[in-house]
Amino acid sequence: MISRRAALGAAAALTFGALLSATPASAEGELHVLNWQGYGTDEAWALEKFEAATGIKVVHDYFTSEQEMLTKLRTSPGAYDVVLINSTYTQQAIAEGLIQPIDTAAVSHFGDLIPAMRDSEYLNADGKTYGVAWVWGMTGIAYNRDAVTPAPDSVEALWDPAYAGKVSLRDDAVEVVSFAAIATGQDMNHPKDLAAIRTKLLALKPQVKTFWASEDEWNKYFAANQFVLAAYWSGSAARSATNSGLPVGFYIPKEGGIGWFDGLSVAAGAPNPDGAAKFIDFMIDPDFYVEWATKVGAPASANLKANALLPEGDMGKAIHTDEAAIARLTYMAPLTDEERQSYQDLWAEVKTELAQ
């Protein structure tokens, strides 16, 4: 899921894990955070406020994939305090001893979090919390409101001959397999009939114009009329419409959509666990979130009070408070290495055929 987070930053990730490993953080006045670049925790205005309030200077290191994140935690023990982990990887990090339990009593806004995410089995183990739910979103279908009428409501719109040569997919194996599973009535996370999914995806050959990998790329293709219908993320759809002024509509198909959420964890051996708790609390504070969402654009907050404070008419607020759409979501679940590899192999084969 690299592109969803990378979309919020403009530059390539800076990597200095080796330096951090050689000189672990030790001062109480410093905090080391590992995250995607441009994904909320490194907003300069926010870090200035946090330092002014706590005296703690925040230093960032970045990763470009979940696997790189895990590798950095494995190879640089004692280098990090706070790490962003998608909920589908938190249990793996727990099992490997890469993160430690969090004293939720030190996180004042913890009780305001959406219970289903706060108490999720993905973020908790043995009665202990290893990840504090931070932000979440949906993956559904976006469309050009000027070119697609009436507004569609089904996943089958991707296969509708009316949009032949006008569809775009994200180049991501898990995502495309998930959509095909939804379209074939299977469990999105653990589909049993991969042959049916392969057939369904190959049927997109006359439909697909292009693949996209980042929000910036999606916006450029959309503006150039390269497609009128595409898989997309809810927060990104709101930014494309609000910040870029594009005629973007967004919906979660009646058959179902993809839900995801990210948590903030404390690394095992964190030099500044007290500072880590303060930083996590700051990140889920409604004051931070509203400023992030209105200044930059952000996924939905896991803090119910934060979402409620967004201004009326905010497209992101409208999308993320649509209870009927939320009820149609299936949240991404942890996958085995074998499942992940099988999806990647299937997508590599199908993508080659679609591109011909």
C-alpha positions in Angstrom: 0.0 0.0 0.0 2.9 2.3 -0.6 1.2 4.7 -2.9 -1.7 5.6 -0.6 0.8 7.1 1.9 3.4 8.3 -0.6 0.6 10.3 -2.2 0.7 12.7 0.8 4.4 13.5 0.2 6.1 15.0 -2.8 9.7 13.8 -2.5 11.2 10.3 -2.4 11.8 8.8 1.0 15.0 9.6 2.8 16.7 6.6 4.3 19.1 6.9 7.2 18.4 3.7 9.1 22.1 2.7 9.2 22.9 6.0 10.9 20.1 5.5 13.4 21.4 2.0 14.1 24.9 3.2 14.7 23.7 6.0 17.1 20.5 4.9 18.8 18.3 7.6 20.2 18.8 8.0 23.9 17.9 11.5 25.0 14.4 12.1 26.5 14.3 15.2 24.5 14.4 13.4 21.2 12.0 10.9 19.5 12.6 8.8 16.4 9.6 7.9 14.2 9.5 5.4 11.3 6.7 6.1 8.8 5.9 6.7 5.1 7.2 10.1 4.0 4.5 12.8 4.0 2.1 10.7 6.0 1.0 13.0 8.7 3.6 12.5 11.4 6.2 14.6 9.7 4.2 17.7 9.0 6.5 20.6 10.0 3.8 22.7 11.6 2.7 19.8 13.7 6.2 18.9 14.9 6.8 22.5 15.9 3.7 22.4 18.0 4.6 19.1 19.6 8.1 20.3 20.4 6.8 23.5 21.9 4.4 21.6 24.1 6.7 18.8 25.2 10.3 19.9 24.6 10.7 16.7 22.4 12.3 17.0 19.0 11.0 14.5 16.5 13.3 12.9 13.9 12.0 10.8 11.1 13.2 7.8 9.1 11.1 6.5 6.2 10.2 3.2 4.5 8.8 2.6 1.0 7.0 -0.7 1.8 5.8 -2.7 4.7 8.5 -5.3 4.2 11.1 -2.5 4.4 9.5 -1.3 7.6 9.8 -4.7 9.2 13.4 -5.1 8.0 14.3 -1.7 9.6 12.8 -2.8 12.9 14.6 -6.1 12.8 18.0 -4.7 11.9 18.0 -1.5 13.9 16.9 -2.4 17.5 16.8 0.5 19.8 16.7 3.0 16.9 13.0 3.8 16.8 10.4 4.9 19.3 7.1 5.2 17.2 6.4 3.2 14.1 3.4 3.3 11.7 2.1 -0.2 10.9 -0.9 -1.1 8.8 -3.2 -3.3 10.9 -2.6 -6.3 8.6 1.1 -6.4 9.7 0.8 -5.6 13.4 0.4 -9.3 14.5 3.5 -10.2 12.6 5.4 -7.5 14.3 4.1 -8.7 17.7 5.1 -12.3 16.9 8.6 -11.2 15.9 9.0 -9.1 19.1 9.5 -5.9 17.0 7.0 -3.8 19.0 6.0 -3.6 22.7 2.7 -3.2 24.6 1.5 0.3 25.0 0.3 1.9 28.3 -3.0 3.1 27.0 -3.6 5.0 30.3 -0.9 7.4 29.0 -2.9 8.1 25.8 -5.6 10.5 26.9 -7.6 10.3 23.7 -7.6 6.5 23.6 -11.2 6.2 24.8 -12.4 8.3 21.9 -11.3 5.9 19.2 -13.7 3.9 17.1 -14.2 0.7 19.3 -14.1 -1.7 16.3 -10.6 -0.4 15.4 -9.3 0.4 18.9 -10.2 -3.1 20.2 -9.5 -5.0 17.0 -7.8 -8.4 17.2 -5.3 -7.0 14.7 -3.9 -4.4 17.1 -4.2 -6.4 20.4 -2.9 -9.6 21.8 -3.1 -11.4 25.2 -5.1 -8.5 26.7 -2.4 -5.9 25.7 -2.5 -3.1 23.1 0.3 -3.1 20.6 -1.1 -0.6 18.1 -3.2 2.6 18.7 -5.7 3.0 15.8 -4.9 6.2 14.0 -6.4 6.6 10.5 -8.6 4.6 8.2 -10.1 4.6 4.8 -12.0 2.8 2.1 -11.0 1.6 -1.3 -13.9 1.9 -3.8 -14.5 3.2 -7.2 -14.1 6.8 -8.3 -15.6 8.2 -11.5 -15.7 11.4 -13.6 -19.0 13.1 -12.7 -19.0 14.9 -16.1 -18.6 11.7 -18.1 -20.4 9.0 -16.1 -24.1 9.4 -15.7 -26.0 8.3 -13.9 -23.7 7.6 -11.1 -22.9 3.9 -10.9 -23.4 1.8 -7.7 -21.9 -1.6 -8.6 -18.5 -3.1 -8.9 -19.7 -4.4 -12.3 -19.3 -0.9 -13.6 -15.6 -1.8 -14.1 -16.8 -4.5 -16.6 -19.5 -2.4 -18.3 -18.9 -2.3 -22.1 -20.0 1.4 -21.9 -16.6 2.1 -20.3 -14.5 0.0 -22.7 -11.0 1.6 -22.8 -11.9 4.0 -20.0 -11.0 2.1 -16.9 -7.9 2.3 -14.7 -6.7 -0.1 -12.0 -4.0 0.3 -9.3 -1.0 -1.9 -10.0 -1.4 -3.8 -6.8 -2.0 -7.6 -6.6 -3.9 -7.7 -3.4 -6.2 -4.9 -4.4 -7.2 -6.2 -7.8 -7.7 -9.7 -6.4 -9.9 -8.2 -3.7 -12.1 -6.4 -6.2 -12.4 -9.6 -8.3 -13.3 -11.6 -5.2 -16.0 -9.1 -4.4 -17.3 -9.3 -8.0 -17.4 -13.1 -7.9 -19.1 -13.3 -4.5 -16.0 -14.6 -2.6 -14.3 -13.7 0.7 -12.2 -10.7 -0.2 -9.3 -11.7 2.0 -9.2 -15.4 1.5 -10.9 -16.3 -1.8 -11.0 -20.0 -2.6 -11.6 -20.0 -6.3 -8.6 -18.2 -7.8 -9.4 -19.6 -11.3 -12.7 -17.6 -11.2 -10.8 -14.5 -10.1 -8.3 -15.0 -13.0 -11.2 -15.3 -15.5 -12.9 -12.2 -14.1 -9.8 -10.1 -14.3 -9.0 -11.3 -17.8 -12.5 -10.1 -18.8 -11.2 -6.5 -18.1 -8.9 -6.6 -21.1 -11.2 -4.4 -23.3 -11.9 -2.2 -20.4 -8.5 -1.2 -19.0 -6.7 1.8 -20.5 -4.0 2.2 -17.9 -2.6 1.2 -14.5 -1.7 3.8 -11.9 0.7 3.7 -8.9 0.4 7.0 -7.0 -2.2 9.6 -6.3 -0.3 12.2 -8.4 -0.3 9.8 -11.3 -4.0 9.1 -10.9 -4.8 12.8 -10.9 -2.7 13.4 -14.1 -4.4 10.5 -15.9 -7.8 11.6 -14.8 -7.2 15.2 -15.9 -6.0 14.0 -19.3 -9.2 11.9 -19.7 -7.2 8.7 -19.8 -10.0 7.1 -17.9 -13.4 7.9 -16.4 -13.7 5.0 -13.9 -11.0 3.7 -11.6 -10.3 2.0 -8.3 -9.3 4.6 -5.8 -9.0 5.5 -2.1 -11.7 7.5 -0.3 -9.3 10.1 1.2 -7.6 10.6 -2.1 -10.9 11.0 -3.9 -11.7 13.8 -1.5 -8.4 15.5 -2.1 -8.6 15.1 -5.9 -12.0 16.9 -5.8 -11.2 19.5 -3.2 -7.5 20.3 -3.7 -7.2 19.6 -7.4 -10.6 20.7 -8.5 -11.3 17.6 -10.5 -14.9 16.4 -11.1 -14.5 13.2 -9.0 -17.3 11.2 -7.6 -16.7 8.2 -5.3 -18.7 5.2 -4.1 -18.5 1.9 -2.3 -20.1 -0.7 -4.6 -23.3 -2.3 -3.4 -21.5 -5.7 -3.5 -18.9 -4.4 -1.0 -15.6 -2.5 -0.7 -12.2 -2.6 0.9 -11.6 -1.2 4.3 -8.2 -0.6 5.9 -6.8 1.1 9.0 -3.3 2.0 10.3 -2.0 2.0 13.9 0.8 3.7 15.7 3.0 1.3 17.7 6.0 1.6 20.1 9.1 -0.2 18.9 10.7 -2.8 21.1 13.5 -1.3 23.0 12.3 2.2 22.3 14.7 4.7 23.9 11.9 7.1 24.8 8.6 5.2 25.4 7.1 8.0 27.5 7.7 10.4 24.7 6.3 7.8 22.3 3.0 7.7 24.2 2.8 11.5 24.2 3.4 11.6 20.4 0.8 9.0 19.7 -1.7 10.9 21.9 -0.8 14.1 19.9 -1.4 12.3 16.6 -4.9 11.1 17.6 -5.8 14.5 19.1 -8.7 16.2 17.2 -6.8 19.5 17.1 -4.0 17.9 15.1 -6.3 15.9 12.8 -8.6 18.7 11.8 -5.6 20.9 10.9 -4.0 18.0 8.9 -7.3 17.2 7.1 -8.1 20.8 6.2 -4.6 22.0 5.4 -3.3 19.0 3.5 -6.0 16.3 3.2 -6.0 13.1 5.2 -7.5 9.7 5.6 -10.4 9.5 8.1 -9.4 9.7 11.8 -10.0 6.8 14.1 -11.0 9.4 16.7 -14.8 9.9 16.4 -14.5 13.4 17.9 -12.0 14.5 15.3 -14.2 13.5 12.4 -17.1 15.3 13.9 -15.1 18.6 14.0 -14.5 18.7 10.2 -16.3 21.6 8.5 -19.7 20.9 7.0 -19.5 20.3 3.3 -16.1 18.7 3.6 -16.1 15.8 1.0 -14.0 13.6 3.1 -16.4 14.0 6.0 -19.3 13.1 3.8 -17.6 10.0 2.5 -16.4 8.8 5.9 -19.6 9.3 7.7 -21.7 7.4 5.2 -22.8 4.6 7.5 -24.4 2.5 4.7 -21.2 2.5 2.7 -19.1 1.7 5.8 -21.4 -1.2 6.6 -20.5 -2.7 3.1 -16.8 -2.8 3.9 -14.7 -5.8 4.5 -11.5 -4.8 6.3 -8.2 -6.1 5.0 -7.0 -9.0 7.0 -3.5 -10.4 7.6 -2.4 -12.7 4.7 0.0 -15.7 4.8 3.1 -15.5 2.8 1.7 -18.2 0.6 -1.6 -16.2 -0.1 0.3 -13.0 -0.8 2.6 -14.8 -3.3 -0.3 -16.5 -5.0 -2.0 -13.2 -5.5 1.2 -11.6 -6.9 1.7 -14.5 -9.3 -1.9 -14.4 -10.5 -1.7 -10.6 -11.0 1.6 -10.8 -12.8 0.1 -13.2 -15.3 -3.1 -11.2 -15.8 -1.4 -7.9 -16.0 0.8 -9.1 -18.8 -2.3 -10.2 -20.7 -4.2 -7.0 -20.1 -1.3 -4.9 -21.3 -1.0 -6.7 -24.7 
